[in-house]
Amino acid sequence: MSTELIAGNFRRLHPLTMLYGIITSLPGMAFSLYLALKNPGDLLFVIIAAFYGLFSLPFVILRWLFFQFQITPNAVNIHTGIIARQYRSIPIEKIQNVEIRQNFLQRILGLAQVSIETASVDRTAEGNLQFVGSSDAEHIRSALQSYKQGDNAPVSEEKSDIPVFGMNVCDVLIGGMMRFSPVLFAAAFSVAQYWQALSGNDAFGIFMSEIRALEGGALVLTLVGLIAGAALFSWIGGIILSFSRFYGFTLFLRDNKLYKEHGLFARWKGTIPLRKIQMLTISANPLMRTFGFARLEIQTAGFGREKSGAEIAVPMADFNRVVMLAHNAFDFSLPDTFRPLSPFAIRRAAVRYATWIILLCATAGIFLSPFFYFGLFTLPIAYFIALLHYRWRGYAMDSFGNVIARSGWLNNRISIIPTGKIQTFTIRRSFLQRRLGLATVILDVAALASLRDISIADISAADAEIFTEELSSLSKKRYKR
């Protein structure tokens, strides 16, 4: 198939795509059949089971028959749709990234998913080949990269790879111990939902009834035990998720692009073009800070919209090494001191955190036990959290023309943004901010959705005006150049 791929012919997906579709639809089919057999008098369950039986298998086959793709030196053309046909063309020069992904079952079947990403906000406007052969996926990626560089006849030419970063098994395990994840909670919740549907027992309702029946010290001890168990569960979940996700993590540099590969059961391969990098983020949770570790995330134009909005370039390493690795993207310097927020930011943050404490205690007092109203005595904690919030947050401009912003009193983040990548900057003032003479400066770059914009919150209104004037002046100088 590889030679036919570069010949410009329309091709279908790998035939085992149909087998994969049938296997992945079996759990839903079996569950609907079980409900129909258990409730023979309920017409709804019978209709659902019949729908699965009559339409799932034909749909898998028809989808494979009607999906065709073509790769040429000018564009990737994809034809999809069974009833309503869609003809999509992705110009080669618009392709930003080509990802290769494989979950455990796909690796067994020798299949791979190829995602062709552009800078489009609409994910449906991009290319998704589910699935091609594993070797064909690599050939597709190398062919597209060669076409993008202006080579009309891609050849398998070995190029030197410069190692940048790697993690062995020990590093991955230590990295997992430095994070918490709700993955086990999600798995337990899904199992509980299926069990409740199959058995008819309302285990969650019984558990909540038992909690409401407790009083005084017994209630406190039970809640402390639940919180400790939840923390342990999250910690174990973080280890499992990190080991599964970052096993065999390698990062290397080739042709002014960062290439990374990782994954134990599901394998992931992708690229990060250095010229497309919009922002760097160095972050550390309390555990990582205690042992001097940090992680590096990269925001790239057109990438990272599926999950957190960032590509993880370094899952975990020594803080100084993370800073050194970040210089592969662009030059910057971390300042010794940051411009502080306005002291009135402490008052605003204290009001916000106190409001959350009041709402939490009131909700627990109403629905669980009046004993939780004693939690209102913890209101002074809101001030100390606000003080931490004030001391950590700050902003600066380095000698290379980058904006450096610190945020997060619990999960510390240092965001580094070249001023040339900033699309817009906005000053926003809420009602309480206007009363306190505060403002928030919002920096928008091409890689970020509105919820991921970098905001420098609660600086004085005068400082916000001065800062935006600095940004405007730097932008004008770069434009003249």
TISE-130936 format. One record per residue (C-alpha): residue number from 1; residue in one letter; chain; x, y, z. Coordinates in Angstrom, 1 decimal, padded with zeros to 4 digits. Last residue first. Layout:
# residues N
k  r  c  xx  yy  zz
NUM  a  A  X  Y  Z
...
# end
This chain:
# residues 481
k  r  c  xx  yy  zz
481  r  A  011.5  045.7  011.7
480  k  A  008.7  048.3  011.8
479  y  A  006.3  045.6  013.1
478  r  A  008.7  044.6  015.9
477  k  A  009.0  048.2  017.1
476  k  A  005.2  048.6  017.0
475  s  A  004.7  045.4  019.0
474  l  A  007.2  046.5  021.7
473  s  A  005.4  049.9  022.1
472  s  A  002.0  048.2  022.4
471  l  A  003.3  045.8  025.0
470  e  A  004.8  048.6  027.0
469  e  A  001.6  050.6  026.7
468  t  A  -000.3  047.5  028.0
467  f  A  001.9  047.5  031.0
466  i  A  001.5  051.2  031.8
465  e  A  -002.3  050.9  031.6
464  a  A  -002.4  047.8  033.8
463  d  A  -000.1  049.5  036.3
462  a  A  -002.6  052.4  036.6
461  a  A  -005.5  050.0  037.1
460  s  A  -003.6  048.3  039.9
459  i  A  -002.9  044.6  039.4
458  d  A  -005.6  042.2  040.2
457  a  A  -005.2  039.6  037.5
456  i  A  -002.5  038.9  034.9
455  s  A  -004.5  036.7  032.6
454  i  A  -003.2  034.1  030.1
453  d  A  -006.0  032.9  027.9
452  r  A  -007.0  029.2  028.4
451  l  A  -010.7  029.7  028.7
450  s  A  -010.8  031.8  025.5
449  a  A  -009.1  029.1  023.5
448  l  A  -005.3  029.4  023.2
447  a  A  -002.9  028.6  020.4
446  a  A  -003.1  032.0  018.6
445  v  A  -002.2  034.1  021.6
444  d  A  -004.4  036.2  023.8
443  l  A  -003.1  038.2  026.8
442  i  A  -005.7  039.3  029.3
441  v  A  -004.8  042.2  031.7
440  t  A  -006.9  042.3  034.8
439  a  A  -007.7  045.5  036.7
438  l  A  -007.8  046.9  040.2
437  g  A  -008.9  050.2  041.7
436  l  A  -010.7  048.5  044.6
435  r  A  -014.2  049.6  043.6
434  r  A  -013.4  048.9  039.9
433  q  A  -012.2  045.5  040.8
432  l  A  -015.4  044.7  042.7
431  f  A  -017.5  045.6  039.6
430  s  A  -015.2  043.7  037.2
429  r  A  -012.4  045.3  035.3
428  r  A  -010.9  043.9  032.1
427  i  A  -007.9  045.3  030.2
426  t  A  -007.3  043.4  026.9
425  f  A  -004.3  042.3  025.0
424  t  A  -004.5  041.0  021.4
423  q  A  -002.5  038.6  019.2
422  i  A  000.5  038.0  021.4
421  k  A  003.1  035.9  019.5
420  g  A  005.5  038.8  019.0
419  t  A  005.5  039.5  022.7
418  p  A  007.1  036.2  023.3
417  i  A  005.1  034.4  026.0
416  i  A  006.6  032.6  029.1
415  s  A  004.1  031.2  031.6
414  i  A  005.3  030.2  035.1
413  r  A  002.8  028.0  036.9
412  n  A  002.5  027.0  040.6
411  n  A  -000.2  024.4  041.4
410  l  A  -001.2  025.6  044.8
409  w  A  -000.8  029.4  044.6
408  g  A  -001.5  029.5  040.9
407  s  A  000.0  032.1  038.6
406  r  A  003.4  033.6  037.5
405  a  A  003.6  035.6  034.3
404  i  A  006.6  036.1  032.0
403  v  A  006.1  038.4  029.0
402  n  A  009.0  038.0  026.6
401  g  A  010.9  040.9  025.0
400  f  A  014.4  039.3  025.1
399  s  A  015.5  041.4  028.1
398  d  A  012.7  040.0  030.3
397  m  A  009.3  041.6  031.0
396  a  A  007.7  040.7  034.3
395  y  A  004.5  039.4  036.1
394  g  A  003.3  038.4  039.5
393  r  A  001.5  035.7  041.5
392  w  A  003.2  033.9  044.3
391  r  A  002.9  036.4  047.2
390  y  A  -000.7  037.4  046.4
389  h  A  -002.1  033.9  046.2
388  l  A  -000.3  032.9  049.3
387  l  A  -001.9  035.9  051.1
386  a  A  -005.3  034.9  049.7
385  i  A  -004.8  031.4  051.1
384  f  A  -004.0  033.0  054.5
383  y  A  -007.1  035.1  054.4
382  a  A  -009.4  032.3  053.4
381  i  A  -008.0  030.3  056.4
380  p  A  -009.7  032.8  058.6
379  l  A  -013.1  031.2  057.5
378  t  A  -012.3  027.9  059.3
377  f  A  -014.9  028.7  062.1
376  l  A  -017.5  028.3  059.3
375  g  A  -016.8  024.6  059.5
374  f  A  -018.9  024.5  062.6
373  y  A  -021.9  024.5  060.2
372  f  A  -020.8  021.0  059.2
371  f  A  -022.5  019.6  062.4
370  p  A  -025.8  020.5  060.8
369  s  A  -025.5  017.2  058.9
368  l  A  -025.5  015.9  055.3
367  f  A  -027.7  017.9  052.9
366  i  A  -028.2  021.2  054.7
365  g  A  -024.9  021.4  056.6
364  a  A  -022.9  020.1  053.7
363  t  A  -024.4  022.8  051.4
362  a  A  -023.9  025.5  054.1
361  c  A  -020.3  024.4  054.8
360  l  A  -019.4  024.4  051.1
359  l  A  -021.1  027.7  050.3
358  i  A  -019.5  029.4  053.3
357  i  A  -016.0  028.1  052.3
356  w  A  -016.5  029.2  048.7
355  t  A  -017.5  032.7  049.8
354  a  A  -014.4  032.9  052.0
353  y  A  -012.2  032.0  049.0
352  r  A  -013.7  034.9  046.9
351  v  A  -013.6  037.4  049.8
350  a  A  -010.0  036.5  050.6
349  a  A  -009.1  036.9  046.9
348  r  A  -010.5  040.4  046.7
347  r  A  -008.8  041.5  050.0
346  i  A  -005.5  040.1  049.0
345  a  A  -005.7  041.7  045.5
344  f  A  -005.9  045.0  047.4
343  p  A  -002.2  044.7  047.9
342  s  A  -001.9  045.3  044.1
341  l  A  -000.1  042.5  042.3
340  p  A  003.7  042.3  042.3
339  r  A  006.2  043.0  039.5
338  f  A  008.5  039.9  039.6
337  t  A  011.9  039.5  041.1
336  d  A  014.9  037.4  040.1
335  p  A  013.7  037.4  036.4
334  l  A  013.6  034.2  034.3
333  s  A  015.5  034.7  031.1
332  f  A  014.3  033.9  027.6
331  d  A  015.6  032.5  024.3
330  f  A  013.3  030.3  022.2
329  a  A  012.1  026.7  021.9
328  n  A  015.3  024.8  022.8
327  h  A  015.6  027.2  025.8
326  a  A  012.8  025.2  027.5
325  l  A  015.3  022.3  027.9
324  m  A  017.5  024.5  030.2
323  v  A  014.4  025.6  032.3
322  v  A  013.4  022.0  032.6
321  r  A  016.9  021.1  033.7
320  n  A  016.9  023.7  036.4
319  f  A  013.5  022.4  037.7
318  d  A  014.7  018.8  037.8
317  a  A  012.5  016.7  035.5
316  m  A  008.9  015.7  034.9
315  p  A  006.5  015.3  032.0
314  v  A  008.8  017.3  029.6
313  a  A  007.3  018.4  026.3
312  i  A  003.7  018.1  027.3
311  e  A  001.6  019.7  024.5
310  a  A  -001.0  022.1  025.8
309  g  A  -004.7  022.9  025.4
308  s  A  -005.6  020.5  028.2
307  k  A  -007.3  018.0  026.0
306  e  A  -008.3  018.1  022.4
305  r  A  -007.1  021.6  021.5
304  g  A  -003.4  020.8  021.7
303  f  A  -002.3  022.2  018.4
302  g  A  -003.3  024.9  016.0
301  a  A  -000.6  027.3  017.0
300  t  A  001.6  025.7  019.7
299  q  A  001.4  025.9  023.5
298  i  A  004.2  024.0  025.1
297  e  A  004.2  022.4  028.5
296  l  A  007.2  021.8  030.7
295  r  A  007.2  019.9  034.1
294  a  A  008.8  020.6  037.4
293  f  A  010.8  018.9  040.1
292  g  A  012.7  020.3  043.2
291  f  A  011.5  017.6  045.6
290  t  A  009.0  019.7  047.6
289  r  A  008.1  021.6  044.4
288  m  A  007.0  018.3  042.7
287  l  A  004.8  017.4  045.7
286  p  A  003.2  020.9  045.9
285  n  A  002.4  020.9  042.1
284  a  A  004.9  022.2  039.6
283  s  A  004.5  024.1  036.3
282  i  A  006.7  025.5  033.6
281  t  A  004.6  026.9  030.7
280  l  A  005.9  027.9  027.3
279  m  A  004.0  030.0  024.8
278  q  A  003.3  030.4  021.1
277  i  A  005.5  027.7  019.5
276  k  A  004.9  027.5  015.8
275  r  A  008.5  028.1  014.8
274  l  A  009.6  025.2  016.9
273  p  A  007.4  022.7  015.1
272  i  A  006.1  020.2  017.7
271  t  A  005.8  016.7  016.3
270  g  A  003.8  013.6  017.3
269  k  A  003.9  009.9  018.1
268  w  A  001.5  008.2  020.6
267  r  A  001.3  004.6  021.6
266  a  A  -001.6  003.3  023.7
265  f  A  -000.5  000.3  025.9
264  l  A  002.8  001.7  027.1
263  g  A  003.0  005.2  025.7
262  h  A  005.6  007.7  024.4
261  e  A  007.0  009.3  021.3
260  k  A  008.2  012.9  020.8
259  y  A  009.6  014.8  017.9
258  l  A  010.7  018.4  018.3
257  k  A  011.0  020.3  015.0
256  n  A  013.8  022.5  013.5
255  d  A  014.7  019.7  011.1
254  r  A  015.1  017.1  013.8
253  l  A  015.2  017.4  017.6
252  f  A  014.5  014.6  020.0
251  l  A  012.0  013.7  022.8
250  t  A  011.6  010.2  024.2
249  f  A  009.1  008.9  026.7
248  g  A  009.3  005.1  026.9
247  y  A  006.4  004.9  029.4
246  f  A  004.7  008.3  029.5
245  r  A  001.0  007.4  029.3
244  s  A  000.7  004.0  031.0
243  f  A  003.3  004.9  033.7
242  s  A  001.7  008.3  034.2
241  l  A  -001.9  006.9  034.4
240  i  A  -000.9  004.1  036.9
239  i  A  001.1  006.5  039.1
238  g  A  -001.6  009.1  039.1
237  g  A  -004.3  006.6  039.9
236  i  A  -002.2  005.4  042.9
235  w  A  -002.1  009.0  044.1
234  s  A  -005.8  009.6  043.4
233  f  A  -006.8  006.4  045.4
232  l  A  -004.5  007.5  048.3
231  a  A  -006.1  011.0  048.3
230  a  A  -009.6  009.5  048.2
229  g  A  -008.7  007.1  051.0
228  a  A  -007.5  010.1  053.1
227  i  A  -010.6  012.0  052.3
226  l  A  -012.8  009.1  053.1
225  g  A  -011.0  008.5  056.4
224  v  A  -011.3  012.1  057.4
223  l  A  -015.0  011.9  056.5
222  t  A  -015.5  008.8  058.7
221  l  A  -013.5  010.3  061.6
220  v  A  -015.6  013.5  061.4
219  l  A  -018.9  011.6  061.3
218  a  A  -017.9  009.4  064.2
217  g  A  -016.9  012.4  066.2
216  g  A  -020.3  014.1  066.0
215  e  A  -023.1  012.2  064.2
214  l  A  -023.5  009.4  061.7
213  a  A  -027.0  008.7  060.2
212  r  A  -026.3  011.0  057.2
211  i  A  -023.3  008.9  056.2
210  e  A  -025.3  005.7  056.3
209  s  A  -028.0  007.2  054.1
208  m  A  -025.3  008.4  051.7
207  f  A  -024.0  004.8  051.4
206  i  A  -027.5  003.4  050.8
205  g  A  -028.1  005.9  048.0
204  f  A  -024.8  005.1  046.4
203  a  A  -025.5  001.4  046.5
202  d  A  -028.9  001.7  044.8
201  n  A  -029.3  -002.0  043.9
200  g  A  -031.0  -002.8  040.6
199  s  A  -028.5  -005.5  039.9
198  l  A  -027.7  -004.8  036.2
197  a  A  -028.2  -001.0  036.2
196  q  A  -026.6  -000.6  039.6
195  w  A  -023.6  -002.8  038.5
194  y  A  -023.2  -000.7  035.3
193  q  A  -023.2  002.5  037.3
192  a  A  -020.9  001.1  039.9
191  v  A  -018.4  000.0  037.2
190  s  A  -018.5  003.5  035.6
189  f  A  -018.0  005.1  039.0
188  a  A  -015.0  002.8  039.9
187  a  A  -013.3  003.6  036.5
186  a  A  -013.9  007.4  037.0
185  f  A  -012.6  007.2  040.6
184  l  A  -009.5  005.2  039.4
183  v  A  -008.7  007.9  036.8
182  p  A  -009.1  010.8  039.3
181  s  A  -005.3  011.6  039.1
180  f  A  -002.7  012.8  041.5
179  r  A  000.9  013.6  040.7
178  m  A  004.4  013.3  041.9
177  m  A  004.4  009.5  042.3
176  g  A  003.7  009.2  038.6
175  g  A  006.9  011.2  037.9
174  i  A  008.9  008.8  040.1
173  l  A  007.5  005.9  038.2
172  v  A  008.4  007.5  034.8
171  d  A  011.9  008.3  036.0
170  c  A  012.4  004.7  037.1
169  v  A  011.2  003.3  033.8
168  n  A  013.6  005.5  031.8
167  m  A  012.7  009.0  030.7
166  g  A  014.2  010.9  027.7
165  f  A  015.1  014.4  026.7
164  v  A  016.8  016.3  023.8
163  p  A  018.4  013.7  021.6
162  i  A  019.5  015.2  018.2
161  d  A  018.2  013.1  015.4
160  s  A  020.2  012.9  012.2
159  k  A  018.3  012.3  009.0
158  e  A  017.9  009.0  007.2
157  e  A  016.3  009.5  003.8
156  s  A  013.2  007.5  003.0
155  v  A  012.2  009.3  -000.2
154  p  A  009.4  011.7  -000.8
153  a  A  008.9  012.6  -004.5
152  n  A  007.4  016.1  -004.7
151  d  A  009.8  017.6  -002.2
150  g  A  008.6  021.1  -001.3
149  q  A  009.2  020.9  002.4
148  k  A  005.5  020.3  002.9
147  y  A  005.7  017.4  000.5
146  s  A  008.5  015.8  002.6
145  q  A  006.5  016.2  005.8
144  l  A  003.4  014.8  004.1
143  a  A  005.4  011.8  002.9
142  s  A  007.1  011.2  006.3
141  r  A  003.7  011.2  008.0
140  i  A  002.0  008.9  005.4
139  h  A  005.0  006.5  005.6
138  e  A  004.7  006.2  009.3
137  a  A  001.0  005.5  009.1
136  d  A  001.6  003.0  006.3
135  s  A  003.9  001.0  008.7
134  s  A  001.2  000.8  011.3
133  g  A  -001.5  000.0  008.8
132  v  A  -004.3  002.5  008.4
131  f  A  -007.3  003.3  010.6
130  q  A  -009.1  005.6  011.3
129  l  A  -007.7  008.4  009.1
128  n  A  -008.6  011.8  010.6
127  g  A  -008.2  014.9  008.6
126  e  A  -009.2  018.4  009.8
125  a  A  -012.3  020.5  009.2
124  t  A  -014.2  018.5  011.9
123  r  A  -011.9  020.0  014.5
122  d  A  -013.1  023.5  013.8
121  v  A  -010.6  026.0  015.2
120  s  A  -008.5  025.6  012.1
119  a  A  -004.7  025.7  012.6
118  t  A  -004.3  022.4  010.8
117  e  A  -004.0  018.9  012.1
116  i  A  -003.8  015.6  010.2
115  s  A  -004.6  012.8  012.7
114  v  A  -003.4  009.3  011.7
113  q  A  -004.8  006.4  013.7
112  a  A  -002.8  003.2  013.7
111  l  A  -003.5  -000.5  013.0
110  g  A  -001.4  -003.6  013.5
109  l  A  -004.2  -005.6  015.0
108  i  A  -002.4  -006.0  018.4
107  r  A  -001.4  -002.3  018.3
106  q  A  -005.0  -001.3  017.6
105  l  A  -006.1  -003.3  020.6
104  f  A  -003.6  -001.5  022.9
103  n  A  -004.3  002.0  021.6
102  q  A  -002.4  003.5  018.7
101  r  A  -001.9  007.1  017.8
100  i  A  000.1  008.8  015.0
99  e  A  000.0  012.6  014.9
98  v  A  000.7  014.8  011.9
97  n  A  001.1  018.5  012.6
96  q  A  000.6  022.0  011.1
95  i  A  -000.9  021.1  007.7
94  k  A  -001.9  024.3  005.8
93  e  A  000.9  024.0  003.2
92  i  A  -000.3  020.6  002.2
91  p  A  -003.8  021.9  001.4
90  i  A  -006.5  019.9  003.2
89  s  A  -009.4  018.9  000.9
88  r  A  -012.7  017.5  002.2
87  y  A  -015.5  016.0  000.2
86  q  A  -018.5  015.1  002.3
85  r  A  -021.3  012.7  001.2
84  a  A  -024.7  012.6  002.9
83  i  A  -026.0  009.0  002.8
82  i  A  -022.8  007.1  003.6
81  g  A  -020.3  009.9  004.3
80  t  A  -016.6  010.4  003.7
79  h  A  -014.2  011.5  000.9
78  i  A  -010.8  012.8  002.1
77  n  A  -008.3  014.7  -000.1
76  v  A  -004.9  015.5  001.3
75  a  A  -003.4  018.3  -000.8
74  n  A  -000.7  019.6  -003.1
73  p  A  002.0  016.8  -003.4
72  t  A  -000.9  014.3  -003.4
71  i  A  -002.4  012.0  -000.8
70  q  A  -005.9  010.5  -001.4
69  f  A  -008.5  009.2  001.0
68  q  A  -011.6  007.1  000.8
67  f  A  -014.4  006.2  003.2
66  f  A  -017.5  004.8  001.6
65  l  A  -016.6  001.1  001.9
64  w  A  -015.3  001.4  005.5
63  r  A  -018.3  003.3  006.7
62  l  A  -020.6  000.8  005.0
61  i  A  -018.9  -002.1  006.8
60  v  A  -019.1  -000.5  010.3
59  f  A  -022.7  000.7  009.6
58  p  A  -023.8  -002.8  008.5
57  l  A  -022.5  -004.3  011.9
56  s  A  -024.1  -001.6  014.1
55  f  A  -027.4  -001.3  012.3
54  l  A  -029.5  -004.5  012.7
53  g  A  -028.1  -005.8  016.0
52  y  A  -027.7  -002.5  017.7
51  f  A  -031.1  -001.3  016.6
50  a  A  -032.7  -004.6  017.7
49  a  A  -031.2  -004.2  021.2
48  i  A  -032.4  -000.7  021.5
47  i  A  -035.9  -001.6  020.3
46  v  A  -036.1  -004.5  022.8
45  f  A  -035.0  -002.2  025.6
44  l  A  -037.7  000.3  024.7
43  l  A  -040.4  -002.4  024.3
42  d  A  -040.2  -003.4  028.0
41  g  A  -042.0  -006.8  028.4
40  p  A  -038.8  -008.8  027.8
39  n  A  -037.0  -007.0  030.6
38  k  A  -034.0  -009.3  031.4
37  l  A  -033.7  -010.4  027.8
36  a  A  -033.8  -006.8  026.5
35  l  A  -031.4  -005.5  029.2
34  y  A  -028.9  -008.3  028.4
33  l  A  -029.1  -007.5  024.6
32  s  A  -028.4  -003.9  025.3
31  f  A  -025.3  -004.8  027.4
30  a  A  -024.1  -007.3  024.8
29  m  A  -024.4  -004.7  021.9
28  g  A  -022.7  -002.0  024.0
27  p  A  -019.8  -004.3  024.8
26  l  A  -019.6  -005.7  021.2
25  s  A  -019.2  -002.3  019.5
24  t  A  -015.4  -002.1  020.0
23  i  A  -015.0  -005.6  018.5
22  i  A  -017.1  -004.8  015.4
21  g  A  -015.3  -001.5  014.7
20  y  A  -011.9  -003.2  015.1
19  l  A  -012.9  -006.0  012.6
18  m  A  -014.0  -003.3  010.1
17  t  A  -010.8  -001.4  010.5
16  l  A  -009.1  -004.7  009.7
15  p  A  -009.6  -003.8  006.0
14  h  A  -007.1  -000.9  006.3
13  l  A  -008.7  002.3  005.1
12  r  A  -009.6  002.8  001.5
11  r  A  -007.3  004.4  -001.1
10  f  A  -007.7  007.1  -003.8
9  n  A  -004.6  007.2  -006.0
8  g  A  -002.0  009.9  -005.7
7  a  A  001.0  007.7  -006.3
6  i  A  002.4  008.4  -002.9
5  l  A  -000.1  006.0  -001.2
4  e  A  000.2  003.4  -003.9
3  t  A  003.9  002.8  -003.0
2  s  A  002.9  002.4  000.7
1  m  A  000.0  000.0  000.0
# end
